[in-house]
Amino acid sequence: MAEEHGEGVRLHLLRDLFRLGLLLLAASDTIAGQQPEWLELAGEGVVVHFVVDDQRIAALVLKRAEQAYATIAQELAPEGVPRVDVVLAPSAGELATLTEGRLPRWAVGAMTLEAHGPTVYLPSPRWGPSGAELDQTIVHEMAHALVAVASNYQQLPRWLTEGIAIHYSREQQWTSPSQVSKALLTNSLLSLEDVEQLNSYPEHKARLAYQESFLAVQYLRQTYSLQAMRTLLAGIGQGRDLDAAFENAIGKDSWEFEQEWRKYLRHRYRWTFLAEADWYLWVLILLLAVGAFLAVRARTRRIARTWIEEEANRSDTEQPWETH
């Protein structure tokens, strides 16, 4: 009887543990399925949406977004700028959901156009980039939002939108011409039209596309002025095609602009990769140069020693002159 009673207790205990496990599993599924409760923080032209865990960082994000909004809007879209919504995604899964899984693996932010205006999606610094990288991402995506406003939400070339965003964010990995210099050496520079496929590229090719975009925009601004770039955006916003908008802005179509820009790149950046080579490469070059010098010096000494020995042997075998 005692053994049967003990077996019964064990069965009841197992059933209770099983029920508890089911309850915990159901509770975890419920928690996982809950939608995050969003809070808002409104500023000058910017509204930040966040969850309670990001309440402290939301104020800092709002401040930086407002600064970027003021600077970029003044240069590109001085009139009729709508508010920009900034959403801090509390997790990688939530960011993927918000952006419908369209971001490439290497991307850290996104901008979409909603019915009320531009919306910027950023990872919360609790799980994503923080510090300077977050700051640059905020500015980059705010630039995308305001470029869309300046062009009246018309379709723009990808190189133009990315180049302008990098101009304002100053992300060093994109402003460096290292990839462009290497591409010039190997004749693998992308056309500006190729930049349209940026999201499908592996990271190293995307880096080249970003660098080219930045350099193209810098060339446009420095050679033809900020006003020319504003005129180009406004022309596209008015419904002109790209060539007509370029003609109106700089007196050349987009193809002529690209050929001129590529010629500038070849002149300016062909050998830049040498200046940006890692220090150990230069150490290796120095060691090779020293080794070559020492090898030549040793060979010269061997030749000189051989000549001396041959001269000495010749002197020993010759007969001396007889005198009277």
Secondary structure, 3 states (H helix, E strand, C coil): CHHHHHHHHHHHHHHHHHHHHHHHHHHHHHHHHCCCCCEEEECCCEEEEECHHHHHHHHHHHHHHHHHHHHHHHHHCCCCCCCEEEEEECCHHHHHHHCCCCCCCCCCCEEEEECCEEEEEEECCCCCCCHHHHHHHHHHHHHHHHHHHHCCCCCCCHHHHHHHHHHHHCCHHHHCCHHHHHHHHHCCCCCHHHHHHHHHCCHHHHHHHHHHHHHHHHHHHHHHCHHHHHHHHHHHHCCCCHHHHHHHHHCCCHHHHHHHHHHHHHHHHCCHHHHCCCHHHHHHHHHHHHHHHHHHHHHHHHHHHHHHHHHHHHHHHCCCCCCC
